[in-house]
């Protein structure tokens, strides 16, 4: 049974930091590209960052230099370190695993107050 369980969301002031975690089980984690998406109220879900099976990374422009994705294949976990948070980062953040098929977590709320 595939599971992706996000944690680490919460309320933070502008300029603050949060670290999201996504614990995976039920599939060969190390073979999958792992991503973080987010969905703000009234907006479509958008890709934030990806880390490939080989460790290569991609970030959307709005989070470059502030967010860092990493993975620990021994722990089947992907992380998202978010620094210098802005109110526009407020969203539900979802973990995604992709390799021919997509798996999704349930999401974790991140709220950044101004």
C-alpha contacts under 8 A as a table, 3 or more apart, distances in Angstrom:
res1	aa1	res2	aa2	distance
1	X	25	X	7.50
1	X	26	X	5.02
2	X	24	X	7.51
2	X	25	X	5.65
2	X	26	X	4.17
2	X	27	X	6.27
2	X	103	X	7.59
3	X	23	X	7.82
3	X	24	X	5.63
3	X	25	X	5.23
3	X	26	X	6.31
3	X	103	X	7.99
3	X	105	X	7.05
4	X	22	X	6.15
4	X	23	X	5.62
4	X	24	X	4.61
4	X	25	X	6.72
4	X	95	X	6.93
4	X	96	X	7.79
4	X	103	X	7.51
4	X	104	X	6.34
4	X	105	X	4.55
4	X	106	X	7.50
5	X	21	X	7.96
5	X	22	X	5.24
5	X	23	X	5.17
5	X	24	X	6.58
5	X	95	X	7.88
5	X	105	X	5.57
5	X	106	X	6.82
5	X	107	X	7.89
6	X	20	X	6.94
6	X	21	X	5.51
6	X	22	X	4.26
6	X	23	X	6.53
6	X	94	X	7.30
6	X	95	X	6.71
6	X	105	X	6.44
6	X	106	X	7.07
6	X	107	X	6.12
6	X	108	X	6.06
7	X	20	X	5.71
7	X	21	X	5.27
7	X	22	X	6.44
7	X	108	X	6.23
8	X	18	X	6.94
8	X	19	X	5.83
8	X	20	X	4.50
8	X	21	X	6.17
8	X	108	X	7.35
9	X	18	X	6.99
9	X	19	X	7.50
9	X	20	X	6.21
9	X	108	X	5.38
9	X	109	X	5.29
9	X	110	X	4.96
9	X	111	X	7.95
10	X	18	X	7.85
10	X	108	X	7.99
10	X	109	X	6.14
10	X	110	X	5.07
10	X	111	X	6.13
11	X	110	X	6.17
11	X	111	X	4.73
11	X	112	X	5.90
11	X	113	X	7.34
12	X	16	X	5.96
12	X	17	X	7.21
12	X	18	X	7.72
12	X	110	X	7.93
12	X	111	X	6.33
12	X	112	X	5.02
12	X	113	X	6.28
13	X	16	X	5.53
13	X	85	X	7.69
13	X	112	X	5.38
13	X	113	X	4.79
13	X	114	X	6.20
14	X	84	X	7.03
14	X	85	X	5.45
14	X	86	X	5.08
14	X	87	X	6.28
14	X	112	X	5.70
14	X	113	X	5.63
14	X	114	X	5.23
15	X	83	X	7.01
15	X	84	X	4.12
15	X	85	X	4.83
15	X	86	X	6.33
16	X	83	X	6.15
16	X	84	X	5.46
16	X	85	X	5.47
17	X	81	X	7.51
17	X	82	X	5.40
17	X	83	X	4.39
17	X	84	X	6.20
17	X	85	X	6.15
18	X	81	X	6.20
18	X	82	X	5.24
18	X	83	X	6.73
19	X	79	X	6.87
19	X	80	X	5.57
19	X	81	X	4.44
19	X	82	X	5.94
20	X	79	X	5.52
20	X	80	X	4.95
20	X	81	X	6.42
20	X	82	X	7.89
21	X	77	X	6.74
21	X	78	X	5.86
21	X	79	X	4.53
21	X	80	X	6.49
22	X	77	X	5.42
22	X	78	X	5.24
22	X	79	X	6.32
22	X	95	X	6.33
22	X	105	X	7.94
23	X	75	X	7.79
23	X	76	X	6.04
23	X	77	X	4.54
23	X	78	X	6.80
24	X	27	X	7.75
24	X	29	X	6.90
24	X	76	X	5.40
24	X	77	X	5.95
25	X	28	X	7.97
25	X	29	X	7.41
25	X	76	X	7.02
28	X	31	X	5.75
28	X	32	X	7.10
29	X	32	X	5.53
29	X	73	X	6.74
29	X	76	X	5.83
30	X	53	X	5.92
30	X	73	X	5.55
30	X	76	X	7.45
31	X	53	X	5.43
31	X	99	X	7.55
32	X	52	X	6.98
32	X	53	X	5.51
32	X	97	X	5.99
32	X	98	X	5.55
32	X	99	X	5.37
33	X	50	X	6.93
33	X	51	X	5.79
33	X	52	X	4.26
33	X	53	X	5.15
33	X	97	X	5.85
33	X	98	X	5.34
33	X	99	X	6.61
34	X	50	X	5.74
34	X	51	X	5.39
34	X	52	X	6.36
34	X	53	X	7.72
34	X	78	X	7.10
34	X	95	X	7.31
34	X	96	X	5.70
34	X	97	X	4.71
34	X	98	X	6.47
35	X	47	X	7.46
35	X	48	X	7.43
35	X	49	X	5.60
35	X	50	X	4.22
35	X	51	X	6.26
35	X	95	X	5.88
35	X	96	X	5.00
35	X	97	X	6.44
36	X	47	X	6.39
36	X	48	X	5.55
36	X	49	X	5.47
36	X	50	X	6.55
36	X	80	X	7.69
36	X	93	X	6.66
36	X	94	X	5.61
36	X	95	X	4.79
36	X	96	X	6.10
37	X	45	X	6.54
37	X	46	X	5.40
37	X	47	X	4.37
37	X	48	X	5.10
37	X	49	X	7.14
37	X	93	X	5.67
37	X	94	X	5.05
37	X	95	X	6.43
37	X	96	X	7.30
38	X	45	X	5.46
38	X	46	X	5.45
38	X	47	X	6.58
38	X	48	X	6.69
38	X	91	X	5.79
38	X	92	X	5.42
38	X	93	X	4.28
38	X	94	X	5.84
39	X	43	X	6.25
39	X	44	X	5.93
39	X	45	X	4.25
39	X	46	X	6.28
39	X	91	X	5.15
39	X	92	X	5.28
39	X	93	X	6.59
40	X	43	X	5.36
40	X	44	X	7.25
40	X	45	X	7.31
40	X	90	X	6.39
40	X	91	X	4.17
40	X	92	X	6.38
41	X	91	X	6.95
47	X	50	X	7.97
47	X	60	X	7.45
48	X	59	X	5.99
48	X	60	X	5.60
48	X	63	X	7.47
49	X	57	X	7.19
49	X	58	X	5.40
49	X	59	X	4.42
49	X	60	X	6.40
49	X	69	X	6.94
50	X	57	X	5.47
50	X	58	X	5.19
50	X	59	X	6.75
50	X	69	X	7.27
51	X	54	X	7.89
51	X	55	X	5.60
51	X	56	X	5.52
51	X	57	X	4.43
51	X	58	X	6.67
51	X	69	X	6.72
51	X	70	X	6.99
51	X	71	X	7.64
52	X	55	X	5.00
52	X	56	X	5.20
52	X	57	X	6.36
53	X	56	X	7.52
55	X	70	X	7.94
55	X	71	X	7.87
57	X	69	X	7.49
59	X	63	X	6.58
59	X	64	X	5.88
60	X	63	X	5.91
60	X	64	X	6.46
61	X	64	X	5.31
63	X	66	X	5.37
63	X	67	X	5.57
64	X	67	X	6.21
65	X	68	X	7.75
66	X	82	X	6.08
66	X	83	X	5.08
66	X	84	X	6.04
66	X	85	X	7.64
67	X	80	X	6.73
67	X	81	X	5.50
67	X	82	X	4.49
67	X	83	X	6.06
68	X	80	X	5.67
68	X	81	X	5.06
68	X	82	X	6.63
69	X	78	X	7.28
69	X	79	X	5.64
69	X	80	X	4.62
69	X	81	X	6.40
70	X	78	X	5.77
70	X	79	X	5.24
70	X	80	X	6.62
71	X	76	X	7.67
71	X	77	X	5.83
71	X	78	X	4.21
71	X	79	X	6.03
72	X	75	X	5.43
72	X	76	X	5.98
72	X	77	X	5.40
72	X	78	X	6.28
73	X	76	X	4.76
73	X	77	X	6.51
74	X	77	X	7.93
82	X	85	X	6.56
85	X	89	X	6.51
85	X	112	X	6.73
86	X	89	X	5.40
86	X	90	X	7.57
86	X	112	X	6.10
86	X	113	X	7.78
86	X	114	X	7.53
87	X	90	X	5.62
87	X	111	X	7.31
87	X	112	X	4.67
87	X	113	X	5.68
87	X	114	X	5.94
88	X	112	X	7.57
89	X	110	X	7.56
89	X	111	X	7.46
89	X	112	X	6.72
90	X	109	X	7.82
90	X	110	X	5.38
90	X	111	X	4.57
90	X	112	X	5.45
91	X	109	X	6.08
91	X	110	X	5.51
91	X	111	X	6.59
92	X	107	X	5.83
92	X	108	X	5.37
92	X	109	X	4.34
92	X	110	X	5.96
93	X	107	X	5.26
93	X	108	X	5.27
93	X	109	X	6.22
93	X	110	X	6.96
94	X	104	X	6.89
94	X	105	X	5.81
94	X	106	X	6.64
94	X	107	X	4.39
94	X	108	X	6.63
95	X	104	X	5.83
95	X	105	X	5.25
95	X	106	X	7.94
95	X	107	X	6.93
96	X	102	X	6.77
96	X	103	X	5.58
96	X	104	X	4.71
96	X	105	X	6.56
97	X	101	X	7.99
97	X	102	X	5.69
97	X	103	X	5.05
97	X	104	X	6.63
98	X	101	X	5.56
98	X	102	X	4.68
98	X	103	X	6.52
99	X	102	X	6.83
